Amino acid sequence: VHKVTAMTKLGYQIPNFTYPGVAADQIFDNLVTQAKTAEAAGFDRIFLMDHFYQLPGIGDPDDYMLECYTTLAALAQHTDKVRLSALVTGNTYRNPAVLAKIITALDHVSHGRASLGIGSGWFELEHDAYGIPFNTFSERFEKLEEALNIILPMLRGERPTLHGEHYHVTEAINSPAPVSKIPVMIGGNGEKKTLRMVAQYADEANFTCTPEEVPRKMEALSTHCERLGRDRSEIKVTKLVMMVIGNTHDEAVASADEFIANHGWPPEVVELLKPRMTLGDPDEVGAEIVKLKELGLDGITMNLVAGAHRPEMIELAAATSLKALS
């Protein structure tokens, strides 16, 4: 088994499969190039979104989206070292015992490089369109907790029996067991429910909040850990960064503008998005990452929503980020 970094220091998320000049039958080859480039450049984890429709803020519902786990298993055949994960699995989309089998299969086909990223699910349009029950906000969190009490024991080689409100399993066998101890990341920033579950079940948290909110989320996580008797230092905290980088500031702006133009977004969407982007040349982007590191984060996961189809941008993002995080 390859020696694999157990925690994310620098993750690379691929959130978008619609690129200028890339036809539908060329998407996977483009993903292979991205994954190989990211691994060679120093990223330690590759993430795909677990969605069936593209998200608002990145594209339109009918933009290209490949199913997450099938694609991760295929990327495992083209990479050697990086861990492979969803950022994050929508718990509502799959039966939890089946999801444990899927993660285990990914671990085998990648020789021990699978990670489980999971969240409660939130994109109502997908649920409605595909006939997947959406439930209430509270029910989705209940489902997630029940699911964790099925999936985590199965990944440890146990045979859980659980008769919950939402899921029922009886002596659920997972054979063969995973090759590695699979790290568990719970995505989201909810201070009451999500971060309590992180404290109780996870090895890693991933925040999607603004940098200003990070200290408060860290404090909430520490409080939950203290109450549950968990050592806070066992949990690594990362943050998702939407990055637009260029060799110069103007090149980064042009890259963002091209992406926005390709999607034909109205000005109000652009106004909403631009503050969420970490945009600029390597000095500007590096300075932003240093600020994030100073907040006490253990690492970052970035997506290059506007420039991922250009391998040199992946390399530039990696070099800039590794320097800032060192």
Backbone torsions as a table, in degrees:
resi	resn	phi	psi	omega
1	VAL	NA	136.0	177.3
2	HIS	-65.5	146.0	172.8
3	LYS	-74.4	124.8	-172.7
4	VAL	-123.7	139.9	174.2
5	THR	-64.8	125.4	-175.4
6	ALA	-77.7	-26.3	-177.3
7	MET	-120.7	152.4	179.5
8	THR	-75.7	123.9	165.4
9	LYS	-103.3	-45.0	178.8
10	LEU	-136.6	103.7	-178.5
11	GLY	-101.1	151.5	178.9
12	TYR	-122.3	113.2	179.3
13	GLN	-100.6	135.1	174.7
14	ILE	-105.6	102.4	-173.9
15	PRO	-101.3	1.4	-163.8
16	ASN	-148.7	129.5	-179.6
17	PHE	-115.8	13.0	-178.8
18	THR	-109.8	108.7	-175.0
19	TYR	-125.8	149.6	177.7
20	PRO	-58.0	126.9	174.5
21	GLY	76.7	8.6	179.4
22	VAL	-110.4	112.4	-179.0
23	ALA	-76.8	165.3	-176.5
24	ALA	-55.0	-41.5	-176.5
25	ASP	-78.3	0.8	177.4
26	GLN	-107.5	-1.9	-173.9
27	ILE	-59.9	-48.9	-173.3
28	PHE	-64.5	-40.5	178.6
29	ASP	-60.8	-36.7	177.2
30	ASN	-65.4	-40.7	178.5
31	LEU	-63.1	-39.6	178.6
32	VAL	-61.6	-43.3	178.0
33	THR	-61.0	-45.1	178.4
34	GLN	-60.1	-46.4	-176.3
35	ALA	-64.4	-44.2	-179.5
36	LYS	-66.2	-41.4	179.2
37	THR	-63.5	-45.0	-178.6
38	ALA	-62.9	-43.2	179.7
39	GLU	-63.0	-46.6	-178.8
40	ALA	-65.0	-30.4	-175.9
41	ALA	-81.1	-11.6	175.4
42	GLY	115.2	3.2	172.2
43	PHE	-67.9	144.3	-178.8
44	ASP	-104.9	-5.7	179.6
45	ARG	-150.3	142.7	175.3
46	ILE	-117.9	128.3	-178.1
47	PHE	-116.8	142.9	166.1
48	LEU	-115.7	150.7	172.4
49	MET	-73.1	146.4	175.1
50	ASP	-101.2	79.6	178.4
51	HIS	-139.2	157.0	179.1
52	PHE	-104.8	-24.5	175.3
53	TYR	-117.6	146.8	175.2
54	GLN	-66.7	148.7	-174.4
55	LEU	-83.1	148.4	170.8
56	PRO	-61.2	141.8	-175.7
57	GLY	96.3	-18.3	173.1
58	ILE	-117.6	-38.1	-178.4
59	GLY	-170.7	-157.5	-177.5
60	ASP	-103.2	157.2	-177.6
61	PRO	-55.5	-31.2	-177.0
62	ASP	-95.8	12.5	168.9
63	ASP	-63.5	160.8	-179.0
64	TYR	-62.5	133.5	170.8
65	MET	-142.5	125.0	175.5
66	LEU	-96.9	146.0	178.7
67	GLU	-62.5	135.3	-166.6
68	CYS	-62.9	-55.6	-168.9
69	TYR	-73.9	-34.7	175.0
70	THR	-60.7	-42.3	-177.5
71	THR	-70.1	-41.3	177.2
72	LEU	-60.8	-41.7	179.5
73	ALA	-63.4	-36.3	177.5
74	ALA	-70.0	-40.7	178.2
75	LEU	-64.7	-27.1	177.6
76	ALA	-59.5	-28.3	-177.7
77	GLN	-78.7	-10.7	-176.2
78	HIS	-114.4	3.9	-178.6
79	THR	-131.4	165.8	-176.4
80	ASP	-123.9	-34.0	-167.7
81	LYS	-118.8	-35.4	-172.3
82	VAL	-67.5	143.7	169.3
83	ARG	-75.1	156.8	-174.5
84	LEU	-126.6	132.2	-173.0
85	SER	-156.7	158.8	165.3
86	ALA	-85.3	145.0	171.2
87	LEU	-123.7	89.2	-18.6
88	VAL	-119.0	164.0	176.1
89	THR	-60.7	131.6	170.6
90	GLY	-77.9	110.1	-175.5
91	ASN	-56.5	-33.3	-175.4
92	THR	-67.2	-17.2	-171.3
93	TYR	-81.0	-18.7	-174.4
94	ARG	-141.1	146.7	171.3
95	ASN	-58.9	133.1	-173.0
96	PRO	-61.6	-37.3	178.9
97	ALA	-66.4	-38.3	177.1
98	VAL	-66.5	-39.2	177.8
99	LEU	-61.8	-39.3	176.6
100	ALA	-60.0	-39.5	177.7
101	LYS	-66.2	-40.4	-179.2
102	ILE	-63.3	-47.5	-179.4
103	ILE	-62.0	-40.2	179.6
104	THR	-64.6	-42.2	177.1
105	ALA	-61.7	-42.5	177.9
106	LEU	-60.7	-38.2	179.6
107	ASP	-64.4	-39.4	179.4
108	HIS	-69.7	-46.5	-175.6
109	VAL	-72.2	-14.7	177.7
110	SER	-104.6	5.9	-177.5
111	HIS	56.3	47.2	171.6
112	GLY	89.8	31.3	-177.1
113	ARG	-116.6	15.5	-178.7
114	ALA	-81.2	145.7	169.0
115	SER	-128.8	152.2	174.9
116	LEU	-106.6	110.3	168.2
117	GLY	-103.9	128.6	-175.1
118	ILE	-143.8	148.1	175.7
119	GLY	-146.2	177.4	-171.0
120	SER	-79.4	-14.2	-175.5
121	GLY	88.9	138.9	-174.7
122	TRP	-148.9	-14.7	-169.2
123	PHE	-88.6	96.5	-169.7
124	GLU	-63.4	-37.5	-177.6
125	LEU	-56.1	-44.8	179.3
126	GLU	-60.9	-46.3	-179.1
127	HIS	-59.7	-47.7	-177.8
128	ASP	-63.1	-45.1	-175.7
129	ALA	-66.5	-36.0	-175.7
130	TYR	-96.5	-0.2	179.3
131	GLY	71.6	30.0	177.2
132	ILE	-96.8	125.4	-177.7
133	PRO	-57.0	130.5	-177.9
134	PHE	-91.7	-32.9	-179.2
135	ASN	58.5	-174.5	177.1
136	THR	-89.0	167.6	177.0
137	PHE	-53.1	-49.2	-178.7
138	SER	-63.7	-41.3	-179.4
139	GLU	-64.4	-37.1	179.3
140	ARG	-63.8	-35.7	177.4
141	PHE	-72.6	-37.4	174.7
142	GLU	-60.5	-43.5	179.4
143	LYS	-61.0	-42.8	-179.2
144	LEU	-61.2	-43.6	-178.1
145	GLU	-67.5	-41.0	175.5
146	GLU	-60.9	-42.9	-178.8
147	ALA	-60.3	-42.7	179.6
148	LEU	-62.0	-33.0	179.2
149	ASN	-77.8	-3.6	171.5
150	ILE	-104.2	-49.2	-172.7
151	ILE	-67.0	-48.8	-173.3
152	LEU	-63.7	-45.5	174.5
153	PRO	-60.3	-40.0	179.6
154	MET	-62.8	-37.7	178.4
155	LEU	-70.4	-20.8	177.9
156	ARG	-91.2	4.8	179.0
157	GLY	85.7	10.4	177.7
158	GLU	-88.7	172.5	179.3
159	ARG	-122.4	81.8	-173.7
160	PRO	-69.6	146.9	166.7
161	THR	-119.6	127.2	179.3
162	LEU	-145.7	127.1	174.7
163	HIS	-118.7	89.4	-175.6
164	GLY	-99.8	-171.4	175.8
165	GLU	-66.1	-33.6	-168.7
166	HIS	-116.1	-31.2	-175.1
167	TYR	-130.6	147.1	177.7
168	HIS	-132.9	121.7	171.7
169	VAL	-133.0	149.7	-179.8
170	THR	-129.4	113.6	178.5
171	GLU	47.2	53.2	-173.5
172	ALA	-70.8	113.2	-175.9
173	ILE	-89.7	136.4	173.4
174	ASN	-125.1	92.8	-177.1
175	SER	-130.8	126.4	4.8
176	PRO	-75.0	157.5	175.3
177	ALA	-69.4	163.4	175.2
178	PRO	-57.7	157.2	178.1
179	VAL	-74.0	-35.1	-173.7
180	SER	-121.9	170.6	168.7
181	LYS	-79.7	114.2	-170.4
182	ILE	-84.0	118.2	178.1
183	PRO	-67.2	146.3	-176.9
184	VAL	-116.9	124.4	175.0
185	MET	-115.5	132.8	172.7
186	ILE	-109.1	126.1	-176.5
187	GLY	-93.1	148.6	176.3
188	GLY	123.0	166.9	-175.5
189	ASN	-123.2	5.3	-174.4
190	GLY	-59.5	123.5	-169.6
191	GLU	-74.2	-31.7	-176.3
192	LYS	-83.7	-51.9	-171.2
193	LYS	-96.7	-53.6	-173.0
194	THR	-63.2	-49.0	-175.7
195	LEU	-71.5	-25.4	171.7
196	ARG	-65.4	-41.7	178.4
197	MET	-67.3	-36.3	174.8
198	VAL	-57.6	-49.0	-178.6
199	ALA	-60.3	-34.4	-174.7
200	GLN	-84.9	-35.6	-167.8
201	TYR	-123.2	-20.7	-163.1
202	ALA	-104.4	161.9	171.7
203	ASP	-98.1	-18.0	-171.3
204	GLU	-151.2	145.7	173.0
205	ALA	-117.5	149.7	173.1
206	ASN	-129.3	118.9	-178.6
207	PHE	-92.1	145.4	172.6
208	THR	-118.8	11.7	-177.3
209	CYS	-77.9	177.4	175.8
210	THR	-73.8	157.8	177.7
211	PRO	-55.9	-36.2	-178.3
212	GLU	-60.7	-30.2	-176.3
213	GLU	-85.3	-12.6	-174.0
214	VAL	-56.3	-47.8	-177.9
215	PRO	-57.9	-37.9	-179.7
216	ARG	-67.4	-39.6	178.5
217	LYS	-65.5	-41.2	178.5
218	MET	-60.4	-42.7	-180.0
219	GLU	-62.6	-43.8	179.4
220	ALA	-62.5	-41.9	179.2
221	LEU	-63.2	-43.6	178.8
222	SER	-60.7	-41.4	180.0
223	THR	-61.9	-45.2	178.0
224	HIS	-62.2	-43.2	-179.9
225	CYS	-59.7	-44.7	-178.4
226	GLU	-61.1	-45.4	-177.8
227	ARG	-65.3	-34.5	-176.8
228	LEU	-92.2	-1.9	-179.5
229	GLY	72.9	27.2	-180.0
230	ARG	-100.0	140.2	176.5
231	ASP	-75.5	112.5	-176.5
232	ARG	-56.7	-31.6	-176.1
233	SER	-69.3	-13.5	177.1
234	GLU	-73.4	-17.9	-175.0
235	ILE	-102.6	123.3	177.7
236	LYS	-92.0	140.1	-177.1
237	VAL	-118.6	125.8	177.7
238	THR	-122.0	168.5	178.6
239	LYS	-134.9	142.2	176.8
240	LEU	-81.9	131.8	-178.7
241	VAL	-124.1	123.2	173.3
242	MET	-87.7	107.9	-170.4
243	MET	-109.8	136.0	169.1
244	VAL	-125.5	109.4	-174.9
245	ILE	-118.6	148.5	174.4
246	GLY	-143.7	165.6	175.9
247	ASN	-63.8	-28.6	174.9
248	THR	-128.8	163.6	177.3
249	HIS	-59.0	-43.7	-177.8
250	ASP	-63.4	-36.5	178.8
251	GLU	-65.0	-38.6	178.0
252	ALA	-65.2	-43.3	178.6
253	VAL	-62.2	-42.7	179.9
254	ALA	-63.1	-38.7	179.4
255	SER	-64.0	-44.4	177.6
256	ALA	-63.8	-43.4	-178.7
257	ASP	-63.7	-38.7	179.4
258	GLU	-64.7	-43.2	179.6
259	PHE	-61.9	-44.9	-179.6
260	ILE	-64.2	-41.7	179.7
261	ALA	-63.9	-39.6	179.2
262	ASN	-61.6	-27.9	-178.7
263	HIS	-96.7	-7.3	178.3
264	GLY	58.6	39.4	-175.4
265	TRP	-75.6	143.0	174.8
266	PRO	-71.5	157.6	-176.2
267	PRO	-53.9	-35.8	-176.2
268	GLU	-67.0	-32.2	176.7
269	VAL	-68.8	-41.3	179.0
270	VAL	-61.2	-43.1	179.8
271	GLU	-61.6	-37.4	179.7
272	LEU	-68.4	-39.0	-172.1
273	LEU	-80.1	-42.3	-170.2
274	LYS	-55.4	-42.1	178.8
275	PRO	-64.9	-21.4	-178.9
276	ARG	-82.8	-11.6	-178.5
277	MET	-89.1	141.0	167.2
278	THR	-93.6	103.2	-166.9
279	LEU	-123.0	137.2	173.9
280	GLY	151.6	-167.4	176.6
281	ASP	-83.5	174.9	-176.6
282	PRO	-55.7	-35.9	179.4
283	ASP	-66.1	-44.5	-178.6
284	GLU	-66.4	-46.7	-178.6
285	VAL	-65.7	-42.7	178.7
286	GLY	-58.6	-42.1	179.8
287	ALA	-62.3	-39.5	178.5
288	GLU	-64.4	-40.6	-178.5
289	ILE	-69.4	-38.2	175.8
290	VAL	-57.9	-42.6	178.4
291	LYS	-60.3	-41.5	178.9
292	LEU	-64.1	-43.2	179.5
293	LYS	-59.5	-39.2	-178.5
294	GLU	-67.4	-17.0	175.7
295	LEU	-77.1	-5.2	179.0
296	GLY	97.3	9.9	177.6
297	LEU	-70.4	147.2	179.2
298	ASP	-87.6	-16.0	-179.6
299	GLY	-178.7	178.9	176.0
300	ILE	-133.4	154.0	167.3
301	THR	-119.8	129.1	-177.7
302	MET	-116.2	154.2	162.2
303	ASN	-122.1	148.4	178.8
304	LEU	-110.1	72.3	-168.3
305	VAL	-61.4	-27.9	-177.5
306	ALA	-97.9	-17.9	-171.0
307	GLY	-129.9	12.2	-171.5
308	ALA	-66.1	-22.2	-178.4
309	HIS	-77.4	-2.1	178.5
310	ARG	-112.2	106.5	-175.0
311	PRO	-54.1	-33.2	-177.7
312	GLU	-66.2	-24.7	177.3
313	MET	-74.6	-35.1	175.9
314	ILE	-63.5	-43.9	179.7
315	GLU	-64.0	-42.1	-179.7
316	LEU	-65.3	-42.3	179.5
317	ALA	-63.0	-42.0	-179.6
318	ALA	-65.3	-48.7	-177.6
319	ALA	-60.9	-43.5	-179.3
320	THR	-63.8	-44.3	-175.7
321	SER	-71.5	-43.2	-179.0
322	LEU	-62.5	-38.1	178.0
323	LYS	-63.9	-44.2	-178.5
324	ALA	-68.2	-33.1	-176.8
325	LEU	-84.8	-13.6	-173.5
326	SER	-74.8	NA	NA
